[in-house]
Amino acid sequence: MQTLGDRLSSRENGLDVLRFLLAAVVIVSHTWLISGFSSHPTRGLGEWAVFAFFVLSGYLVTASAARMPLGPYLWRRALRIFPGAVDGAAGNRIRVRAPRVDPLDAALRL
């Protein structure tokens, strides 16, 4: 019989499902904001989900660091973070230079 510590230490601990659900709550919270509704019933829930997501992710990253030596751990983290950081920086650069077009405004002018 596995203990809770044994179950949480494995890669198949079910926490990815919880992280997915928390991220989905954050997405719903953000889409409510950009949809233009006047009231925001999910605001507190979205803030809580962000906090819980980062706490849970911090736990998983720390557990990952404890399983291997520092050098390989840092190398793997860099390989995981660097492509997204480059892509995000490139996207921001393109977005700053591109003219802003409002699709709804353009459709109404037709």
Secondary structure, 3 states (H helix, E strand, C coil): CCCHHHHHHCCCCCHHHHHHHHHHHHHHHHHHHHCCCCCCCCHHHHHHHHHHHHHHHHHHHHHHHHCCCHHHHHHHHHHHHHHHHHHHHHHHHHHHHCCCCCHHHHHHHC
